[in-house]
Every structure is written in structure tokens, then in C-alpha cells.
Amino acid sequence: MTDWTTVSSLATGAGTLVLAVATFASVRSANRAARAAELSLLAGLRPLLVPSRLQDTDQKVFFMGGKHVVVPGGRAVAQEEENGDLLLAASVRNAGSGLAVLYGWRFYPRDMRGDDQPGPADFTNQTRDLYVSPGDLGFWQGAFRDPANTDYKAARQAISDADALTIDLLYGDQEGGQRVITRFVLRSSRERTWISSAIRHWNVDRPNPR
């Protein structure tokens, strides 16, 4: 004799299980879709700074006190002023799809290579807000003004010797995320200008590309 109560309970349980599995699959699919949409949005905001092209136009970069330098495309400027200030600037291009907001910089008086990724706390903050639009030309600038500073002495000697210099730039997107550190090496040319090249990119807020 059929126990309809048991059959009914089993059917209800089976239906509940099927519904739970369907709900779980639907939630997983929705999460994957949301994650894909988030990654797509972040990719659209992601900046990436590289040296500008040699044929790019010159840029006039102004410093505190009315001083200025002219930076040719694909190059950088590192010079000492009559008052002893050391002015640094570089022409850059944003190869990414999002606005680049520059946060800070770090200087090395030599050709600095290797995998020693610096931390955000190691950078000198930009005193001027600098932005580079996606696919567009822009610049970075920094300065040493205190002769008593150890970095000033090392930078002055390196500039005087026309030796290789290294600049790390810390920047991110307009939302304050996706921070990147790009390392630029500057090499002196015959004209006493500096040719710029990017040798490393590190991600701060997500895994590195390699």
C-alpha cells in the first residue's frame, strides 16, 4: 500500500533541493557577472604612464618662484639653477584608458634596476596636483631645494656628472585606487638633455602583471 504522506514529503524535499541548487547556480552566475562588470569598469579607469614620443611637442613646466623648464618629447630635464635649486621634470604619456593622478615620486642618483618594489610611504608627495588624460601627453615635476639634505647632495653630483638617474612615480586612477609605481631611467645625451625610458611597472593594489 502506497504511503502518500512519505511520497509527498520526499517530493517536497526533492523540489526544495532542486530549488536550492538552482538558486545557488543563479547566485554564482550573478556574482561572476558582477565581478566581470567590476573588472571591466576598473579596466576603463586604469592609467599607465610611459615616456612620451620623441616627436611629441615641447612642454613648459613652471616651478615655485616663477622658474620654468622646457621639456622636449621623450626626454627629461635635470638642472641646477643659479640659486642652487635642482629642478627635475619629465615628459610622459598615459597609455592607459583612465585618468592618471600623480601622487608622489622617488629619486635615485644612478641607474636603479631590480625587483625591489618601493612602498607608497617611501615617496615624496607632489605639492602640485598633476593629471595626465588617457592617451594624452603630460609631465611630472619635482625639485630639491635644501642643500643640507643628503638626497640634494647626491642629486647635484649625479646631475653634474651627467650620470644616469632613476625616478619612481606613484600614481592611480581618479577614484584613488589602482595605484601603480612606474620606474623611469634617465640617461644623458650629447645635448645635455636626458632620454627617458620606463623599465618597470608595479601594481600596489592588485597583483603584478608578472
C-alpha positions, 0 to 999 in steps of 0.5 A: 500500500502506497504511503502518500504522506512519505511520497509527498514529503520526499517530493517536497524535499526533492523540489526544495533541493532542486530549488536550492541548487538552482538558486545557488547556480543563479547566485554564482552566475550573478556574482561572476557577472558582477565581478566581470562588470567590476573588472571591466569598469576598473579596466576603463579607469586604469592609467599607465604612464610611459615616456612620451614620443620623441616627436611629441611637442615641447612642454613648459613646466613652471616651478615655485618662484616663477622658474620654468623648464622646457621639456622636449618629447621623450626626454627629461630635464635635470638642472641646477639653477643659479640659486642652487635649486635642482629642478627635475621634470619629465615628459610622459604619456598615459597609455592607459584608458583612465585618468592618471593622478600623480601622487608622489615620486622617488629619486635615485642618483644612478641607474636603479634596476631590480625587483625591489618594489618601493612602498607608497610611504617611501615617496615624496608627495607632489605639492602640485596636483598633476593629471595626465588624460588617457592617451594624452601627453603630460609631465611630472615635476619635482625639485630639491631645494635644501642643500643640507639634505643628503638626497640634494647632495647626491642629486647635484653630483649625479646631475653634474656628472651627467650620470644616469638617474632613476625616478619612481612615480606613484600614481592611480586612477581618479577614484584613488585606487589602482595605484601603480609605481612606474620606474623611469631611467634617465640617461644623458645625451650629447645635448645635455638633455636626458632620454627617458625610458620606463623599465618597470611597472608595479601594481600596489593594489592588485597583483603584478602583471608578472 
